[in-house]
């Protein structure tokens, strides 16, 4: 049974992906991360941090988190600080139609380390929610993840050595651009 805090922070729907909810809950309590299978409830697109930094025009985690919330329409994103990856949670089976070169979509037969709901970038943890989950299981739209990748590639080519060239793109700007694609 999910606790009230798990429901409020989006943990309830994430626990639905776990083969054993008790084990996942224990992993979150003991290690702040649980290994959950991809492909049934959600898939995950792995995005290099360098691409996200280029798209957001910054390496500041708080600015990036706000940028990603706007760019990915408040869909959940996990950051792995040490490995230099962001994982955008997308609808299950996205990997079947994923066609963005150099970005991997983890689906069936893949697992993902998922931070405890509510774990944000303020702490020292390796994995945290750059954009937190919500109680209803909202996911990142595939087109928004594709646009993020294209924006990052464009920025990297235009200004390969200068992440600060121009103001950071705001989440609001990206949210409005991403909605025009739907």
CORSULCOR-V498650 format. One record per pair of residues at least 24 apart in sequence whose ideal C-beta (glycine too) atoms are under 10 Angstrom apart, sorted by the first residue. I is the first residue (numbers start at 1). J is the second residue. Records with the same first field share a line. If there is no record, write none. Layout:
I=J / J
//
This chain:
5=116 / 117 / 118
6=116 / 117 / 118 / 135
7=117 / 135
8=117 / 118 / 134 / 135
9=116 / 117 / 118 / 119 / 129 / 132 / 133 / 134 / 135
10=76 / 117 / 118 / 129 / 132 / 133 / 134 / 135 / 136 / 137 / 138
11=114 / 116 / 117 / 118 / 133 / 135
12=117 / 133 / 135 / 136 / 137
13=41 / 42 / 117 / 133 / 134 / 135 / 136 / 137 / 138
14=41 / 42 / 76 / 89 / 114 / 115 / 116 / 117 / 133 / 137
15=41 / 117
16=40 / 41 / 42 / 137
17=41 / 42 / 92 / 111 / 112 / 114 / 137
18=114
24=114 / 116
25=116
27=113 / 114 / 116
28=114 / 115 / 116 / 117 / 118 / 119
29=116
31=113 / 115 / 116 / 125 / 127
32=113 / 115 / 116 / 119 / 123 / 125 / 126 / 127 / 128
33=78 / 80 / 112 / 113 / 114 / 115 / 116 / 119 / 125 / 126 / 127 / 128
34=111 / 112 / 113 / 114 / 115 / 116
35=111 / 112 / 113 / 114
36=111 / 112 / 113 / 114
37=106 / 107 / 108 / 109 / 110 / 111 / 112
38=87 / 89 / 90 / 92 / 94 / 95 / 105 / 106 / 107 / 108 / 109 / 110 / 111 / 112 / 114
39=92 / 93 / 94 / 95 / 96 / 105 / 106 / 107 / 108 / 109 / 110 / 111
40=92 / 93 / 107 / 108
41=89 / 91 / 92 / 137 / 139
42=75 / 76 / 87 / 88 / 89 / 90 / 91 / 92 / 93 / 94 / 106 / 107 / 112 / 114 / 133 / 137 / 139 / 140
43=87 / 88 / 89 / 90 / 91 / 92 / 93 / 94 / 95 / 96 / 98 / 105 / 106 / 107 / 108 / 110 / 112 / 139 / 140 / 142
44=76 / 77 / 78 / 85 / 86 / 87 / 88 / 89 / 90 / 94 / 95 / 104 / 105 / 106 / 107 / 110 / 111 / 112 / 114 / 139 / 140
45=72 / 77 / 86 / 87 / 88 / 89 / 90 / 94 / 95 / 98 / 100 / 103 / 104 / 105 / 106 / 107 / 140 / 142 / 145 / 146 / 148 / 149
46=78 / 80 / 83 / 85 / 86 / 87 / 88 / 103 / 104 / 105 / 106 / 110 / 112
47=77 / 79 / 84 / 85 / 86 / 87 / 88 / 100 / 102 / 103 / 104 / 145 / 148 / 149 / 152
48=83 / 84 / 85 / 86 / 102 / 103 / 149 / 152
49=79 / 80 / 81 / 83 / 84 / 85 / 86
50=84 / 152 / 156 / 163
51=85 / 86 / 102 / 103 / 148 / 149 / 150 / 151 / 152 / 153 / 155 / 156
52=77 / 79 / 84 / 85 / 86 / 88 / 130 / 148 / 149 / 151 / 152
53=84 / 86 / 152 / 155 / 156 / 163
54=151 / 152 / 153 / 154 / 155 / 156 / 157 / 158 / 159 / 160 / 163
55=147 / 148 / 149 / 150 / 151 / 152 / 153 / 154 / 155 / 156 / 163 / 168 / 169 / 174
56=148 / 151 / 152 / 155 / 163 / 168 / 169 / 170 / 171 / 174
57=151 / 152 / 155 / 159 / 162 / 163 / 164 / 165 / 166 / 167 / 168 / 169
58=163 / 164 / 167 / 168 / 169
59=163 / 164
60=163 / 168
61=120 / 121 / 122 / 128 / 130
62=120 / 121 / 122 / 130
63=168 / 169 / 170 / 171
64=121 / 130 / 131 / 168 / 171
65=120 / 121 / 128 / 129 / 130 / 131 / 132 / 171
66=130 / 131 / 168 / 170 / 171 / 172 / 174
67=130 / 131 / 148 / 168 / 169 / 170 / 171 / 172 / 173 / 174 / 175
68=130 / 131 / 140 / 144 / 148 / 171 / 174
69=130 / 131 / 132 / 171 / 172 / 174 / 175
70=131 / 144 / 169 / 170 / 171 / 172 / 173 / 174 / 175 / 176 / 177 / 178
71=131 / 140 / 144 / 145 / 147 / 148 / 151 / 152 / 169 / 170 / 171 / 173 / 174 / 175 / 177 / 178
72=130 / 131 / 139 / 140 / 141 / 144 / 145 / 147 / 148 / 171 / 174 / 175 / 178
73=131 / 138 / 139 / 140 / 141 / 143 / 144 / 171 / 174 / 175 / 178 / 179 / 182
74=131 / 132 / 133 / 134 / 138 / 139 / 140 / 144 / 171 / 175
75=131 / 133 / 134 / 138 / 139 / 140 / 141 / 142 / 144 / 145 / 178
76=114 / 117 / 129 / 130 / 131 / 132 / 133 / 134 / 137 / 138 / 139 / 140
77=128 / 129 / 130 / 131 / 132 / 133 / 140 / 145 / 148
78=112 / 113 / 114 / 115 / 119 / 127 / 128 / 129 / 130 / 131 / 132 / 133
79=115 / 120 / 121 / 125 / 126 / 127 / 128 / 129 / 130 / 131
80=112 / 113 / 115 / 126 / 127 / 128 / 130
81=121 / 124 / 125 / 126 / 127 / 128 / 130
82=126 / 127
83=113 / 126 / 127
85=127
86=130 / 131 / 145 / 148
87=112 / 113 / 114 / 127 / 130 / 140
88=130 / 131 / 139 / 140 / 141 / 142 / 144 / 145 / 148 / 149
89=114 / 131 / 133 / 137 / 138 / 139 / 140 / 145
90=139 / 140 / 141 / 142 / 144 / 145
91=139 / 140 / 141 / 142
92=139
94=139 / 140 / 141 / 142 / 145
97=142
98=142 / 145 / 146
99=142 / 146
100=142 / 145 / 146 / 148 / 149 / 150 / 153
101=149 / 153
102=149 / 153
103=145 / 146 / 148 / 149
105=142 / 145
131=171
140=178
141=178 / 179 / 181 / 182
143=178 / 181 / 182
144=174 / 175 / 177 / 178 / 179 / 181 / 182
145=178
146=178 / 181
147=174 / 177 / 178 / 180 / 181
148=174 / 178
151=177 / 178
//
